[in-house]
Amino acid sequence: KSFASIQVRHTTNKVSPDLQFSRERNTFGVPLETLMQGATQCGVPSLVTQMVEYLEMFGLERVGIFRIGGSVNKIKELKQKYNQGEKVDLINDGDVDSVASLLKLFLKELPVAVFPDNICSGLLKTFQ
């Protein structure tokens, strides 16, 4: 057979967006004020509490806990679960490096830093 007889047809159909993104609640990248309206423990978003408790249980003896990066795939998977509002079981699905990296990512993606620049400069002056 010859390829000369093959015709290519162009379509204008757009690819529909991935359904997983339309279901996302977006926990990451959301202002803390917005997260405070949802599930919190003592005013701290529940995902932060969950990650910190996990790191307290399994990560305190780990050298370089916030320096060594976790599995990119695992971090992406856990982030997606949190964003979709799914129950996240860090004990079975996480590891110390990935959970530490996920916590750093959560803080990094906040639209306003936990300690904004004007407060940081005051804190630095206080500790100097």
Beta strands, then each sheet from edge to edge (+ up, - down):
strand 1: 40-41
strand 2: 44-45
sheet 1: 1+ 2-
end
